[in-house]
Each structure stands twice: as structure tokens, then as C-alpha cells.
Amino acid sequence: MLPGNYNPLEIQEEQPVGIMPPRFDKEEAPEIGVIRELSPKKVKEQIRMELKGYYYDYDEKKYIKIQGEEPMMNEKGIQKFISCLAAITDTVTFSNYTIEDAKAHTLFVIESCIPTIYINYQEYGIKNKSDLPVLTSKLFVLTYAAFMKAVGAGDRGVIGRTIQESIMNRGNGFRESPIQQERRGGLFSGLNPFRR
């Protein structure tokens, strides 16, 4: 006889008591860490905060307002300046340019953005015209640096070498020389009478 509320068509799932599912914590691959460190996202954030009058305190690990320092621009101006830094992206820095390409692209960005900032300086909250050359040089240096990182696939080459090294160091492809084996206590290291 079946109990009154029992339905044989219902699937009864039993939950194991006290058993936790296995954890598969994947260790981050070295190339992921390198990509994260080479990414220019931190640079853009730092520039944004500097324009607002903050600096990054590495001891405190946070941005701190500089006493007595006014922001160079208002929020609209900062947004326009950051949008002018379109070259500072992963797509650009992980590309492959020649030096001529880097120079030409930098010149294009500067010629396109600087007039906009100069013409609209009041709308962007720039109180002192003497700040315009400072902003120009900042835009030039950052843009040029971003394009130069891509010359000869610089950043991409770093990633490629990191991946290659990682593959070689993963058990199968890594072979130690007899000297390396002896230094770490390899197969015949116990037979070496000069080893201390």
C-alpha cells in the first residue's frame, strides 16, 4: 500500500549531507596577469583622477585629493579629454605598427583633438589658458606612447613570449639540463662527491 501523498512519478532527489562539491580553483595563467598589467585601462583612470585633482597613494592604495589643487577641467571637459585618448586601448597597444605608422596616427589624433579643446576651453571648465599647453603635451605624450607600445608588436610579442615560456615550463615540454638537475638535487646528485 502506498502512503496517501506519495506520487511514484515525482523524482525524489536526495541531498547528500555533509558532502561539499569539489572545488576547482584554477590558478591564473601567467599570460593573463601580463595582459592585465599591460592593459592601458589603469592609465586612463589615473589621467581622469589627475584631471580631477587626485593622485594615487601607493601606501594607502587609493586616490587622495591634493589639498588646494583645483580640477583642470569640469566633468564635460574631462570626458572630452578622455575620449581624445581613444588610442589608449588594448586594441591599439596589442597591434603591430611601424614607427612611421605610430607617428602618423599620433599626429592625426593631436590635429583632430587639440582644436576642439582650445575652442571649447571655457565650456570645458578650463579657467586658465596656460593649462592648454599642459593638456596638449599630456595628450601628445600619452597618445604617442600608446602607439609606440605597438611598434613591432611590442606588447603582443611580450604576451607571445610569456605563453611560449609557460608552455615550455608545463611538465611536457620542459627539460632540464644535467647541471640544472644537479642544482635542484636531480637523479645523480647524491653521487657527486663535491656536493655539500
C-alpha positions in Angstrom: 0.0 0.0 0.0 1.4 3.5 -0.9 1.2 6.4 1.5 -1.5 8.9 0.8 0.8 11.8 -0.5 3.2 9.6 -2.3 3.4 10.1 -6.1 5.7 7.5 -7.8 6.1 9.8 -10.8 7.8 12.5 -8.8 11.5 12.3 -8.8 12.8 12.3 -5.3 16.2 13.9 -5.1 18.2 13.1 -2.0 20.7 15.8 -0.9 23.9 14.3 0.4 24.6 15.6 3.9 28.0 17.0 4.8 29.5 16.5 1.3 30.7 19.6 -0.4 31.2 19.7 -4.2 34.8 19.6 -5.2 36.4 23.0 -5.7 38.4 23.5 -8.9 40.3 26.7 -8.2 42.1 27.5 -11.4 45.4 29.2 -10.9 45.6 32.2 -13.2 47.8 31.6 -16.2 50.9 33.9 -16.2 49.9 35.4 -19.6 46.6 36.6 -18.1 48.4 38.5 -15.4 50.8 40.0 -18.0 47.9 41.1 -20.2 46.2 42.7 -17.3 49.4 44.6 -16.3 50.0 45.8 -19.9 46.4 47.0 -20.4 46.1 50.8 -20.6 42.9 50.9 -18.6 44.7 51.9 -15.4 46.4 54.8 -17.3 43.1 56.3 -18.4 41.7 56.0 -14.9 44.9 57.7 -13.5 44.6 60.5 -16.0 40.9 61.0 -15.2 41.7 61.3 -11.5 44.7 63.6 -12.0 42.5 66.0 -14.0 40.1 66.0 -11.1 42.9 66.9 -8.7 43.7 63.5 -7.2 46.8 61.4 -7.0 47.2 57.7 -6.3 48.8 56.9 -2.9 50.6 53.6 -3.2 50.9 53.2 0.5 47.2 53.8 1.1 46.2 52.1 -2.1 43.7 54.7 -3.0 43.3 58.1 -4.7 43.7 61.1 -2.4 42.6 64.6 -3.1 45.5 67.0 -3.4 45.0 69.9 -1.0 44.5 73.2 -2.7 44.5 71.8 -6.2 41.6 72.7 -8.4 40.5 70.3 -11.2 41.9 71.3 -14.5 38.6 70.9 -16.2 34.9 70.2 -15.4 33.3 66.8 -15.9 32.4 67.6 -19.5 35.9 68.6 -20.3 37.4 65.6 -18.6 35.1 63.3 -20.6 36.1 65.0 -23.9 39.8 64.7 -23.0 39.4 61.0 -22.1 37.6 60.4 -25.4 40.5 62.0 -27.2 42.7 59.3 -25.7 40.9 56.8 -27.9 44.4 55.5 -28.9 45.0 54.2 -25.4 43.1 50.9 -25.8 44.1 47.3 -25.8 43.3 47.1 -29.5 45.9 49.7 -30.3 48.7 48.6 -27.8 48.4 45.0 -28.9 48.6 45.9 -32.6 51.6 45.9 -34.8 52.7 49.3 -36.2 55.8 50.7 -37.8 57.4 53.8 -36.3 56.0 55.8 -39.3 52.5 54.5 -38.5 52.9 55.4 -34.9 54.0 59.0 -35.7 51.2 59.4 -38.4 48.5 58.2 -36.1 49.7 60.4 -33.2 49.7 63.4 -35.4 46.2 62.6 -36.6 44.9 62.3 -33.0 46.6 65.6 -32.0 45.4 67.5 -35.0 41.8 66.2 -34.5 41.5 66.8 -30.8 43.6 69.9 -29.8 41.4 72.4 -31.7 38.3 71.1 -30.1 39.8 71.6 -26.6 41.2 75.0 -27.4 38.0 76.3 -29.0 35.7 75.0 -26.2 38.1 75.6 -23.3 35.5 77.7 -21.4 32.8 75.2 -21.9 35.2 72.5 -20.6 35.8 74.5 -17.4 39.4 75.4 -18.1 39.9 78.6 -16.1 43.4 79.4 -17.1 44.6 79.4 -20.8 48.1 78.5 -19.6 46.7 75.0 -18.9 46.0 74.4 -22.6 49.7 73.6 -23.5 49.8 71.3 -20.4 46.8 69.4 -21.7 48.2 69.3 -25.2 51.5 67.8 -24.1 49.7 65.3 -21.9 47.5 64.2 -24.8 50.5 64.0 -27.1 52.8 62.0 -24.8 50.1 59.5 -23.9 48.9 59.0 -27.5 52.5 58.7 -28.8 53.4 56.2 -26.0 50.3 54.1 -26.8 51.2 53.8 -30.5 54.9 53.2 -29.7 53.9 50.3 -27.5 52.5 48.7 -30.6 55.7 49.2 -32.8 56.9 45.8 -33.9 54.0 44.2 -32.0 55.8 45.1 -28.7 53.0 44.2 -26.3 51.8 41.3 -28.4 55.4 40.0 -28.5 55.6 40.1 -24.7 52.4 38.0 -24.5 53.6 35.6 -27.1 56.9 35.0 -25.2 55.1 34.6 -21.9 52.8 32.0 -23.4 55.7 30.2 -25.0 57.6 30.2 -21.7 54.5 29.0 -19.9 54.1 26.1 -22.3 57.7 25.1 -22.0 57.5 25.1 -18.2 54.5 22.9 -18.0 55.9 19.4 -17.5 55.8 18.0 -21.0 57.9 20.5 -22.9 60.3 21.4 -20.1 63.6 19.5 -20.0 66.3 20.4 -17.5 69.9 20.2 -18.3 72.0 17.8 -16.2 73.5 20.8 -14.4 70.0 22.2 -13.6 69.0 18.7 -12.3 72.1 18.5 -10.1 71.5 22.0 -8.7 68.0 21.1 -7.6 69.0 17.6 -6.4 68.4 15.6 -9.5 68.8 11.9 -10.2 72.6 11.5 -9.8 73.2 14.5 -7.4 73.8 12.1 -4.5 76.7 10.6 -6.3 78.6 13.9 -6.6 81.4 13.8 -4.0 81.8 17.6 -4.3 78.2 18.5 -3.5 77.7 19.8 0.1 
